[in-house]
Amino acid sequence: MTDSSKSPVDPAVTQQQAEDAVRVLLRWAGEDVAREGLQDTPKRVAKAYRDWFSGYQIDPREYLQRTFEEVAGYDEMIVLRDIEYESHCEHHMAPIIGKVHVGYLPDGKVVGISKLARVVDAYARRFQVQEKMTAQIAQCIQDVLQPRGVAVVVEGAHECMTTRGVHKRGVSMVTSKMLGEFREDARTRTEFLRFIEAGGSRR
């Protein structure tokens, strides 16, 4: 899947060009880029972008390659709740901050739980639309682990809505993607939702 592939940094864009682009934005906003407080800002922003968008250098599927089959026949639901993430809206480049809940029904093999969190981070650290990110996480787990089903619920607060435009705070967007038995069996889906709601009731 092309969405899962890592993308190399464009070699045609240099560090200096990235910093110059930041200077242009600062001037456009009305600032004096020569003043003391802003002299190192372009370099800092370029460095921050390397961190915020490091997901482009990662193939999330690689995290799921190592699995474990010695699970004594365990085939019930596995749920990892409250995976915190930070992403950026591809429309306004504004932060999206929230949590992801992941569940799957193993079919003979399981994966280390930290790897599920790493998959979330790999997709979150890209410019995103929450709906797309939700589908990408679910499909990646389904494609690599081949479980009997995958469920992903994403909660996100979008700064493009709270700091501009309608300026509505305290609003959270919720998206979900259900595959396999989670989509086909209402009881399985309900059990997953009950698990993640139980976690929320203790917060």
PyMOL commands that set and color helices and strands:
alter all, ss='L'
color gray80, all
select helices_A, chain A and resi 2-4+15-29+36-38+41-52+54-57+60-64+113-124+130-145+159-162+181-184+186-201
alter helices_A, ss='H'
color red, helices_A
select strands_A, chain A and resi 67-68+78-89+95-105+110-111+127-128+149-158+173-180
alter strands_A, ss='S'
color yellow, strands_A
deselect
rebuild
show_as cartoon
